[in-house]
Amino acid sequence: MRTLEIQYQDNLPDAARQSTAEFERELKMALASKLFELGRLSSGQAAELAGVPRYTFIHELSRYNVNAINWDPSEFRQELENA
């Protein structure tokens, strides 16, 4: 497993009104949510990156204005036909 180090100013957690641990969890969740939104990661992969269970990840997506299901119209039609 690889590690990514992100440098940030010491005052950023305070500016965000969060503890250092909360701020770093938020950074991981924001990164994972964006990569999921872009279709680069599955929900399971994104949850693993964020360090949370998949259910928690999907539940938290609304905080980032990310839809848990992102189908284009043809995928939606296909899903309806297969139902």
C-alpha positions in Angstrom: 0.0 0.0 0.0 1.3 3.5 -0.9 1.1 6.6 1.3 0.3 10.1 0.1 1.5 13.0 2.2 -0.3 16.3 1.9 1.2 19.3 3.5 -1.1 22.0 4.9 -0.6 25.0 7.1 -0.9 24.4 10.9 -3.8 26.9 11.2 -6.1 25.2 8.6 -7.9 22.9 11.1 -8.6 25.9 13.3 -9.8 27.9 10.3 -12.2 25.0 9.5 -13.2 24.9 13.2 -12.0 21.2 13.4 -9.5 19.3 15.3 -6.5 18.1 13.4 -8.0 14.5 13.3 -11.4 15.8 12.0 -9.7 18.0 9.4 -7.6 15.1 8.1 -10.7 12.8 8.0 -12.5 15.5 6.1 -9.7 15.7 3.5 -9.7 12.0 2.9 -13.5 12.0 2.5 -13.5 14.9 0.2 -10.8 13.3 -2.0 -12.6 10.0 -2.1 -16.0 11.6 -2.8 -14.6 13.6 -5.7 -12.9 10.6 -7.3 -16.1 8.6 -6.9 -18.1 11.5 -8.5 -15.7 11.5 -11.4 -16.2 7.8 -11.9 -12.5 7.0 -11.1 -13.3 4.9 -8.1 -16.2 2.6 -7.2 -18.0 3.3 -3.9 -16.1 0.4 -2.3 -12.7 1.7 -3.4 -13.6 5.3 -2.4 -14.8 4.1 1.0 -11.6 2.2 1.6 -9.6 5.4 0.6 -11.7 7.4 3.0 -11.2 4.8 5.8 -14.9 4.3 6.4 -17.3 1.5 5.8 -19.1 1.6 2.4 -22.5 2.3 4.0 -21.0 5.3 5.8 -19.3 6.6 2.7 -22.5 6.4 0.7 -24.5 8.1 3.5 -21.9 10.9 3.7 -21.9 11.7 0.0 -24.8 14.1 0.4 -22.6 16.4 2.5 -20.4 16.8 -0.6 -23.4 17.2 -3.0 -22.4 13.9 -4.7 -25.1 11.5 -5.9 -24.7 7.9 -4.7 -26.1 6.7 -8.1 -24.8 8.5 -11.2 -26.4 6.8 -14.2 -26.6 8.3 -17.6 -30.1 8.1 -19.2 -29.2 5.0 -21.3 -28.0 3.1 -18.2 -31.2 4.1 -16.4 -33.4 2.8 -19.2 -31.5 -0.4 -19.3 -31.9 -0.9 -15.6 -35.6 -0.3 -15.9 -35.9 -2.8 -18.8 -34.1 -5.4 -16.7 -36.2 -4.9 -13.6 
